[in-house]
Amino acid sequence: LKVRVVRSSPPSSQFKATFQESYQVYKRYQMVVHKDPPDKPTINQVRLVPVSFEDPQFKSSFNQSATLFAKYQMAVHKDTPSECGENE
């Protein structure tokens, strides 16, 4: 699993290149976890949340995500802590 923050407005090249794949992850999640039928999760339901790297709430959420990612990588993939930094 790779999580990236990409600019959605205006759409960056990275956003454009990964949007369909991101949508498919969202759709599968909705179908598996929430038991939505295949035609229910639509592209219009994907929520794009504007964030600022200076926003304290975003920083906190990002740090929690980075910590969870590091724990996952070390437990599942046996990565070392240095391989699980914010830049990895």
C-alpha positions in Angstrom: 0.0 0.0 0.0 1.4 3.4 -1.0 -0.3 6.5 0.2 0.5 9.8 -1.5 -0.8 13.3 -1.1 -1.2 14.8 -4.6 -2.6 18.1 -5.8 -6.1 17.7 -7.1 -6.9 21.4 -7.9 -5.6 22.1 -10.4 -5.0 18.4 -11.0 -1.4 17.5 -11.0 0.0 15.0 -13.4 0.4 12.5 -10.6 -3.3 13.0 -9.7 -4.4 12.4 -13.2 -2.1 9.3 -13.6 -3.4 7.7 -10.4 -7.0 8.7 -10.1 -8.6 5.7 -11.8 -6.6 3.3 -9.7 -7.5 5.3 -6.6 -11.1 5.1 -7.6 -10.9 1.4 -8.0 -9.5 1.0 -4.5 -12.4 3.2 -3.2 -15.0 1.1 -5.1 -13.6 -2.2 -3.9 -13.6 -0.9 -0.3 -17.2 0.2 -0.6 -18.2 -3.2 -2.0 -16.3 -5.3 0.4 -16.7 -3.3 3.7 -20.1 -1.7 3.1 -21.6 -4.4 0.8 -22.4 -1.8 -1.8 -23.5 -3.2 -5.2 -20.9 -2.7 -8.0 -22.9 0.1 -9.6 -23.3 2.1 -6.4 -19.8 3.5 -5.8 -19.4 6.2 -8.5 -16.6 8.5 -9.4 -18.7 11.4 -8.2 -18.7 9.9 -4.7 -15.0 10.1 -4.3 -14.3 13.0 -2.0 -11.3 15.1 -2.6 -10.4 17.0 0.6 -8.3 20.1 0.3 -5.5 20.1 2.8 -2.7 22.4 3.9 0.6 21.0 5.1 0.5 23.8 7.7 -2.9 22.7 9.1 -2.4 21.1 12.6 -5.2 18.6 12.0 -3.5 17.5 8.7 -0.1 17.2 10.4 -1.5 15.1 13.2 -3.4 12.8 10.8 -0.3 12.5 8.6 1.9 11.6 11.6 -0.6 9.0 12.7 -0.6 7.5 9.2 3.1 7.5 9.0 3.3 5.7 12.4 0.7 3.1 11.3 2.6 2.6 8.0 5.9 2.0 9.8 4.3 -0.5 12.2 2.8 -2.4 9.2 6.0 -2.4 7.2 8.0 -3.7 10.2 5.5 -6.3 11.2 4.5 -7.6 7.8 7.6 -6.9 5.6 10.2 -7.0 8.3 11.5 -3.6 7.3 13.8 -1.7 9.7 12.7 1.5 11.3 15.1 3.5 9.0 13.3 2.0 6.0 9.9 3.3 7.2 10.5 7.0 7.5 8.2 9.7 6.2 10.1 9.9 2.9 9.8 6.1 2.2 
